[in-house]
């Protein structure tokens, strides 16, 4: 059920009808039991979720005057349910409230609706509160109608009473709700409604309902920003939803966070928001797999966009966290114990340096330029910490970040030498052994096992990654006036490898790269031989290189076509992986069994021949 279906039919319409009977939610305590249709959907309020239990308990303790308890007493009292008091809400009352909110923007109806929905949410979530509510609900259909009424009309009434957008358009300046004459009348009800939204985000189990609540929250962020404590708790919850959970929930949570950063001029809030998002990213990228890679990439993109909104503050954060990475690396280099090396050779470290390479590259600015040199030193130091074949996948991850940083900032970084070292490795030239194991996926591993070092799949992966990264790195400098001198060591090394290796596939792949490099190098020599300026004329040199970049060359076209082909292959592999995951693990197990059975008949005849011999 999507958000539109929910807004039309309610919580219990399609989700529960499609679910098997054994999985339907049980009725909540103290509710009427006339029939199944009049029960609350307790499954949508399934308590605080596992990924942020501690955070949400602390959030509930900190809220003051927002419909949550401040008492830190006995835990046995924390889950007490507020007894039903006040008037019973009926469908007629909800229809009347909806008409009053939609037609007259009634402030009285707004207070009554917020009071009623607060009572219902606290009751279903079983959160103890000292608030006294004037309404109670014991019918699921009425509750659905009340929630739809809130999500449709409440933000419209608030915006009508305190029209911030209109005032900002008139004055052409950012306006705060607190300066409006009607704010004193709305302050309490907005705070209460914001607390209700926060409680729903903390306790709702349905991704569809979370999306609906997040859309409502996005409309009211400018008003909720007037309450610092509520804003702090809301930011914490939004960060938790952004870093884990359903895809649509994560996107909406990020949009809310971005809007808060853009509209909030408080430097301390921005600093706290940046810090929470970065730390949440670091916690959630500790384990990387095919299933989690897309979510980690989404967090990468989100953080790059957030950091681009305030470059001076980004510099401060980058200085702190790059320095932390450098301290970890220095400790591992001075004492190469297993524990110290593990602090560098892990996914958190690799994703962190990749993130900062993207931030410094995509946000290319003189403000961030001083961070490029220390970051490059950290990455190269990590590559050289254990230069063994088992950690070649980690090397490729680190160098890929440097290539992106170099191409975006036009800062030359000596990357080719670290790639050419792979061609001298014994793992590339050794005799391969047969293996029935699946080939390693270099995008989700940092090292390979010893048994994989002498497999053909590992060798293929090494050469393919070296080819890809060399092509991307040299293509970014193919317009440079010194390109022929830059690629000379690469050409000598690759040609020597093609003569030494006995694998035709490797020779064909790398010779194709050599041919494109030589073509561009020859064209560059011929073009620059006709120029009239000297190397000291930096302005004319820059103009010449800009013209060469705009004109394009064979290496750039080859890199673009290869990248497009590689993207199609990766999409096909991802689609196949998703299909297998949806089908279940049984299909994979059967496939593995078939592979093993297929190998046995091949080996048995050989063993019999040896016995007869």
C-alpha positions in Angstrom: 0.0 0.0 0.0 1.5 3.3 -1.0 0.8 6.7 0.6 -2.0 7.6 -1.7 -3.8 4.4 -1.0 -3.4 5.0 2.7 -4.8 8.6 2.4 -7.8 7.1 0.6 -8.5 4.0 2.5 -6.7 4.1 5.9 -4.3 1.9 7.9 -6.3 -1.3 7.8 -7.5 -1.4 4.2 -5.1 -3.2 1.9 -2.2 -4.2 4.1 -4.2 -6.2 6.5 -6.6 -7.6 3.9 -3.7 -9.0 1.9 -1.9 -10.5 4.9 -2.5 -14.1 6.0 -4.7 -14.6 9.0 -2.0 -16.0 11.1 0.1 -12.8 10.8 -2.7 -10.3 11.5 -2.3 -8.2 14.5 -3.9 -8.9 17.8 -6.3 -6.4 19.4 -4.8 -4.0 21.9 -5.8 -4.1 25.5 -8.9 -2.2 26.8 -10.3 -1.9 23.3 -13.9 -3.0 22.4 -14.2 -6.4 20.8 -17.4 -6.1 18.7 -15.8 -7.4 15.5 -12.4 -7.6 13.8 -13.0 -4.4 11.7 -13.2 -2.3 14.9 -9.8 -3.2 16.3 -6.7 -1.1 16.3 -3.9 -2.3 14.0 -1.3 -2.9 16.7 1.2 -4.2 14.1 1.6 -0.6 12.9 2.6 0.4 16.4 5.1 -2.3 17.2 7.2 -0.5 19.8 10.6 1.1 19.2 12.5 -0.6 16.5 15.7 -2.5 17.0 18.0 -0.2 15.2 17.5 2.6 17.6 16.1 1.3 20.8 18.5 3.2 23.0 18.1 6.4 21.1 14.3 6.4 21.2 14.2 5.6 25.0 16.5 8.6 25.6 14.3 10.7 23.3 11.2 9.9 25.3 12.9 10.9 28.5 14.0 14.2 27.2 10.8 15.6 25.9 9.1 18.2 28.1 5.5 19.4 27.7 5.3 17.5 24.5 3.0 14.6 25.5 5.8 12.4 26.9 6.9 11.6 30.4 9.8 13.1 32.1 9.8 10.6 35.0 13.0 8.4 35.1 11.6 6.2 37.9 10.8 2.5 37.9 10.8 0.8 34.5 7.7 -1.1 35.4 5.8 2.2 35.2 7.2 3.2 31.9 4.8 1.1 29.8 1.6 2.0 31.8 -1.3 2.8 29.4 -3.1 6.0 29.9 -6.7 5.1 31.0 -9.5 6.1 28.6 -10.9 9.5 29.7 -13.0 12.2 28.0 -15.4 12.1 25.2 -15.5 9.2 22.7 -14.6 10.3 19.2 -17.1 9.3 16.5 -17.1 9.3 12.7 -19.5 12.3 12.8 -17.1 14.3 14.9 -14.2 13.5 12.6 -16.3 14.6 9.5 -17.2 17.8 11.3 -13.6 18.5 12.2 -12.5 17.9 8.6 -15.1 20.4 7.3 -14.1 23.0 9.9 -10.4 22.6 9.1 -10.9 22.6 5.3 -13.5 25.3 4.9 -13.0 27.6 7.8 -9.4 26.9 9.0 -10.9 26.7 12.5 -8.3 27.0 15.3 -10.7 25.4 17.8 -11.1 22.4 15.5 -7.4 22.2 15.2 -6.9 22.0 18.9 -9.5 19.3 19.2 -8.1 17.2 16.5 -4.5 17.4 17.9 -5.8 16.5 21.3 -7.7 13.5 20.0 -4.9 12.1 17.8 -2.4 12.6 20.7 -4.6 10.6 23.0 -5.0 7.8 20.4 -1.3 7.6 19.6 -0.2 7.5 23.2 -2.7 4.8 24.0 -1.8 2.6 21.1 2.0 3.1 21.5 1.5 2.4 25.3 3.6 5.3 26.3 3.0 6.7 29.8 2.2 10.4 29.8 1.1 13.0 32.4 -1.0 14.9 29.8 -4.8 15.0 30.3 -6.6 14.4 27.0 -10.3 15.2 26.5 -11.0 12.5 24.0 -10.5 8.8 23.5 -11.0 6.4 20.5 -12.0 2.8 20.6 -12.7 2.2 16.9 -10.1 1.6 14.2 -12.1 3.1 11.4 -12.5 6.3 13.4 -8.8 6.3 14.1 -8.0 5.9 10.4 -10.3 8.8 9.6 -8.8 11.0 12.3 -5.2 10.3 11.0 -6.2 11.1 7.4 -7.9 14.3 8.6 -4.6 15.4 10.3 -2.4 14.5 7.4 -4.6 16.3 5.0 -5.7 19.5 6.8 -3.6 20.3 9.8 -0.6 21.8 8.0 -3.0 23.9 5.8 -4.6 25.4 8.9 -1.3 26.2 10.4 0.1 27.8 7.2 -3.2 29.8 6.9 -2.9 31.1 10.4 0.8 31.9 10.2 1.6 32.4 6.5 5.4 32.4 6.5 5.8 31.9 2.8 3.7 35.0 2.0 5.6 37.2 4.4 9.0 35.9 3.0 7.8 36.7 -0.6 6.8 40.3 0.5 9.9 41.1 2.5 12.3 38.9 0.4 13.9 37.8 3.6 13.6 34.6 5.7 10.8 35.1 8.2 10.4 33.2 11.5 7.0 32.1 12.7 7.7 33.6 16.1 7.5 37.1 14.7 3.9 36.6 13.4 1.1 38.1 15.4 -0.9 34.8 15.5 2.0 32.7 16.7 1.1 33.0 20.4 -2.2 31.4 19.7 -0.7 28.5 17.7 2.5 27.9 19.7 1.1 25.3 22.1 -0.9 23.3 19.5 2.0 23.2 17.0 4.3 21.9 19.7 1.8 19.2 20.7 1.3 18.2 17.1 5.0 18.1 16.5 5.4 15.8 19.5 2.7 13.5 18.1 4.5 13.3 14.8 7.7 12.5 16.5 6.0 9.8 18.6 4.5 8.3 15.4 7.9 8.3 13.7 9.4 6.5 16.7 6.8 3.8 17.1 5.2 3.2 13.7 6.0 -0.1 12.1 4.5 0.5 8.6 6.8 2.1 6.0 3.8 3.5 4.2 2.5 5.3 7.3 6.0 6.5 8.0 6.2 8.1 4.6 2.9 9.8 5.1 4.0 11.2 8.5 7.3 12.3 7.0 5.5 14.2 4.2 3.4 16.0 6.9 6.6 16.7 8.9 8.2 18.3 5.9 5.4 20.8 5.5 5.8 21.9 9.2 9.6 22.0 9.6 9.7 25.8 9.6 7.3 25.8 12.5 8.8 22.9 14.4 12.2 24.6 14.2 11.0 27.1 16.8 11.2 24.5 19.5 14.9 23.6 20.1 14.4 20.5 22.1 11.8 19.1 19.8 14.0 19.9 16.8 16.9 18.1 18.4 14.9 15.0 19.0 13.3 15.2 15.5 16.8 15.5 13.9 18.0 12.5 15.8 15.0 10.4 14.7 15.3 11.6 11.1 19.0 10.7 11.0 18.2 7.2 12.3 15.5 6.7 9.6 17.9 8.2 6.9 20.7 5.7 7.7 18.6 2.5 7.8 15.2 1.3 6.7 12.9 1.4 3.7 14.2 3.2 0.6 11.3 5.7 0.4 11.5 6.4 4.1 15.3 7.2 3.8 14.7 9.6 0.9 12.0 11.5 2.7 14.0 11.6 5.9 17.0 13.1 3.9 14.7 15.7 2.3 13.6 16.8 5.8 17.1 17.0 7.0 18.3 19.0 4.0 15.4 21.4 4.4 16.3 21.9 8.1 19.9 22.7 7.2 18.9 25.1 4.5 16.3 27.0 6.5 18.0 27.0 9.9 20.6 29.7 10.4 21.8 28.4 13.8 25.4 27.3 13.3 25.3 25.0 16.4 22.3 23.2 14.9 24.1 22.7 11.6 27.2 21.4 13.3 25.2 18.9 15.3 23.2 17.8 12.3 26.4 17.3 10.2 28.0 15.4 13.1 25.0 13.1 13.6 24.7 12.3 9.9 28.4 11.5 9.6 28.5 9.3 12.7 25.3 7.5 11.6 26.9 6.9 8.2 30.1 5.5 9.9 28.0 3.1 12.1 25.9 1.8 9.2 28.7 1.2 6.7 30.7 -1.2 9.0 29.4 -4.2 7.1 29.2 -4.0 3.3 27.4 -6.5 1.0 25.6 -6.6 -2.3 22.4 -6.0 -0.3 23.7 -2.9 1.6 25.8 -1.4 -1.1 23.0 0.7 -2.6 22.1 2.1 0.8 25.7 3.1 1.5 25.9 4.7 -1.9 22.8 6.7 -1.1 24.3 7.9 2.2 27.5 8.9 0.3 25.4 11.0 -2.1 23.3 12.5 0.7 26.4 13.6 2.7 28.0 15.1 -0.3 24.9 17.2 -0.9 24.6 18.2 2.8 28.3 19.2 3.1 28.0 21.3 -0.1 25.5 23.6 1.7 28.0 25.0 4.1 31.7 24.8 3.0 33.3 26.5 6.0 31.7 24.1 8.4 32.5 21.2 6.0 36.2 22.3 6.3 36.0 22.1 10.1 34.4 18.6 10.0 36.8 17.4 7.3 39.8 18.6 9.2 38.6 16.7 12.4 37.7 13.4 10.7 40.6 13.3 8.3 42.9 13.9 11.2 41.3 11.0 13.0 41.9 8.7 10.0 45.6 9.9 10.0 46.0 9.1 13.7 44.7 5.6 13.1 47.0 5.1 10.2 50.1 6.4 12.1 49.3 4.1 15.0 49.1 1.1 12.6 52.4 2.1 10.8 54.4 2.4 14.0 53.0 -0.8 15.6 51.9 -3.3 12.9 49.9 -5.5 15.3 46.8 -7.2 14.1 44.5 -5.0 16.1 46.1 -1.8 14.9 46.0 -2.9 11.2 42.4 -3.9 11.6 41.6 -0.3 12.6 42.7 0.8 9.1 41.8 -2.2 7.0 38.0 -2.2 7.5 35.0 -0.9 5.7 34.5 2.1 8.0 37.9 3.5 7.1 37.6 2.7 3.4 34.1 4.3 3.1 35.3 7.3 5.1 38.2 8.1 2.9 36.0 7.5 -0.2 33.4 9.9 1.2 36.0 12.7 1.8 37.4 12.2 -1.7 34.0 12.7 -3.1 33.3 15.7 -0.8 36.6 17.5 -1.7 36.1 16.6 -5.4 32.4 17.4 -5.9 32.5 20.5 -3.7 35.7 21.7 -5.4 36.5 25.0 -3.6 39.4 27.0 -2.4 38.0 26.6 1.1 38.5 22.8 1.0 41.7 22.7 -1.1 44.0 22.6 2.0 42.5 19.2 2.9 43.5 17.5 -0.3 47.1 16.9 0.5 46.6 15.3 4.0 43.8 13.2 2.6 45.9 11.9 -0.3 48.7 11.1 2.2 46.3 9.1 4.3 45.0 7.1 1.3 48.4 6.3 -0.1 49.7 5.4 3.4 46.8 3.0 3.8 47.5 1.4 0.4 51.2 0.9 1.4 50.5 -0.4 4.9 50.3 -4.0 3.8 51.1 -4.2 0.1 50.2 -7.9 -0.3 48.0 -9.5 -2.9 45.3 -10.4 -0.5 44.5 -6.8 0.0 44.4 -5.8 -3.6 40.6 -5.2 -3.5 41.1 -2.6 -0.7 43.8 -1.0 -2.8 41.4 -0.6 -5.7 38.7 0.9 -3.5 41.2 3.5 -2.2 42.7 4.4 -5.6 39.2 4.7 -7.1 38.5 7.5 -4.6 41.8 9.3 -5.5 41.1 9.1 -9.2 37.8 10.8 -8.7 39.4 13.4 -6.5 42.1 14.1 -9.1 39.8 14.3 -12.1 37.4 16.7 -10.2 40.1 19.1 -8.8 42.7 18.9 -11.6 45.3 18.1 -9.0 47.8 15.5 -10.2 48.1 12.5 -7.9 50.6 9.7 -8.7 48.1 6.8 -8.9 49.4 4.8 -11.9 52.5 3.5 -10.0 50.3 1.8 -7.4 48.2 0.1 -10.1 51.2 -1.1 -12.0 52.5 -2.8 -8.9 49.7 -5.3 -9.3 51.1 -6.4 -12.6 54.3 -7.4 -10.9 52.6 -9.5 -8.3 53.2 -13.3 -8.4 49.4 -13.8 -8.1 49.0 -12.6 -11.7 51.7 -14.8 -13.2 51.3 -18.0 -11.1 49.7 -21.2 -12.5 46.0 -21.2 -11.6 44.1 -23.9 -9.8 40.6 -25.1 -10.5 37.9 -24.0 -8.1 34.1 -24.4 -7.9 33.7 -21.4 -5.7 32.0 -18.3 -7.0 34.4 -15.6 -8.3 35.1 -12.8 -5.8 33.0 -9.6 -6.2 35.6 -6.9 -5.8 33.0 -4.2 -5.1 32.0 -5.8 -1.7 35.3 -7.3 -0.4 38.5 -5.8 1.0 40.6 -8.9 0.9 40.5 -12.5 -0.5 41.3 -15.8 1.2 44.6 -17.6 0.5 42.8 -20.3 -1.4 41.5 -17.6 -3.9 44.9 -16.2 -4.7 45.8 -18.8 -7.3 42.4 -19.0 -9.0 41.6 -17.8 -12.5 38.7 -15.8 -11.3 40.9 -13.7 -9.0 43.4 -13.1 -11.8 40.6 -12.0 -14.1 39.4 -9.6 -11.5 42.8 -8.1 -10.9 43.5 -7.4 -14.6 40.0 -6.0 -15.1 40.3 -3.6 -12.2 43.8 -2.5 -13.3 42.5 -1.9 -16.8 39.4 0.0 -15.6 41.3 2.3 -13.2 44.2 2.9 -15.5 41.7 3.8 -18.3 39.8 6.2 -16.0 42.9 7.8 -14.6 44.7 8.4 -17.9 41.4 9.5 -19.7 41.1 12.3 -17.2 44.6 13.6 -18.3 44.3 12.9 -22.0 43.8 16.6 -22.7 46.9 17.6 -20.9 49.8 19.1 -22.8 52.3 16.8 -21.0 50.3 13.6 -21.6 53.0 11.9 -23.7 55.6 12.2 -20.9 53.0 11.2 -18.3 52.0 7.9 -20.0 55.5 6.8 -21.0 56.2 4.7 -17.8 52.8 3.2 -18.1 53.3 2.2 -21.7 56.7 0.6 -20.9 55.3 -1.4 -18.0 52.1 -2.6 -19.7 54.0 -3.7 -22.8 56.5 -5.6 -20.7 53.6 -7.3 -18.9 51.9 -8.3 -22.2 55.2 -10.0 -23.3 55.5 -11.8 -20.0 52.0 -13.1 -19.5 50.8 -16.2 -21.3 47.1 -15.5 -21.0 45.7 -14.3 -24.4 42.8 -12.6 -22.7 45.0 -10.3 -20.7 47.2 -9.5 -23.7 44.3 -8.5 -25.8 42.7 -6.4 -23.1 45.8 -4.4 -22.2 47.1 -4.1 -25.8 43.8 -2.4 -26.6 44.5 0.1 -23.9 48.0 0.6 -25.1 46.8 1.3 -28.7 44.4 4.0 -27.5 47.0 5.7 -25.3 49.6 5.7 -28.1 47.0 7.2 -30.5 46.2 10.1 -28.2 49.9 10.6 -27.3 50.9 10.8 -31.0 48.1 13.3 -31.7 49.2 15.4 -28.7 52.8 15.6 -29.9 51.7 16.6 -33.4 49.3 19.3 -32.1 51.7 20.9 -29.6 54.5 21.0 -32.1 52.7 23.7 -33.9 52.0 26.1 -31.0 53.8 29.4 -30.7 53.8 29.8 -26.9 56.3 28.4 -24.4 55.7 26.4 -21.2 56.0 29.5 -19.0 52.9 31.0 -20.7 50.5 29.3 -18.2 47.4 31.2 -19.5 47.9 30.1 -23.1 48.7 26.5 -21.9 45.4 26.4 -20.0 43.5 27.7 -23.0 45.1 25.1 -25.2 44.2 22.2 -22.8 40.6 23.5 -22.4 40.2 23.4 -26.2 41.6 19.9 -26.3 39.2 18.7 -23.6 36.2 20.2 -25.4 37.3 18.6 -28.7 37.5 15.1 -27.2 39.9 12.3 -28.2 40.0 8.6 -28.8 40.8 7.7 -25.2 37.9 9.7 -23.8 35.5 8.1 -26.2 36.8 4.6 -25.5 36.5 5.2 -21.7 32.9 6.4 -22.1 31.8 3.4 -24.2 33.6 1.0 -21.9 31.9 2.6 -18.9 28.5 2.3 -20.5 29.1 -1.4 -21.3 30.3 -2.0 -17.8 27.2 -0.3 -16.3 24.9 -2.5 -18.4 26.7 -5.6 -17.2 26.6 -4.5 -13.6 22.8 -3.8 -13.9 22.3 -7.3 -15.3 24.2 -8.8 -12.4 22.3 -6.7 -9.9 19.0 -7.8 -11.4 20.0 -11.4 -11.3 21.1 -11.0 -7.7 17.8 -9.4 -6.7 15.9 -12.2 -8.5 17.8 -14.9 -6.6 17.3 -13.1 -3.3 13.5 -12.8 -4.0 13.3 -16.4 -5.0 15.0 -17.5 -1.7 18.2 -19.3 -0.8 17.0 -22.7 -1.8 17.6 -22.0 -5.5 21.2 -21.0 -4.8 21.8 -24.2 -2.7 20.3 -26.3 -5.5 22.5 -24.6 -8.0 25.6 -25.2 -5.9 24.7 -28.9 -5.5 24.3 -29.2 -9.3 27.8 -27.7 -9.8 29.4 -30.0 -7.4 27.7 -33.1 -8.9 28.8 -31.9 -12.4 32.4 -31.9 -11.3 32.5 -35.4 -9.9 32.1 -37.4 -13.2 34.9 -35.4 -14.7 37.4 -36.4 -11.9 36.4 -40.0 -11.5 37.6 -41.3 -14.9 41.0 -39.7 -14.3 41.4 -41.5 -11.0 40.5 -44.8 -12.6 43.1 -44.4 -15.3 45.8 -43.8 -12.7 44.8 -47.0 -10.9 45.0 -49.1 -14.2 48.3 -47.5 -15.0 
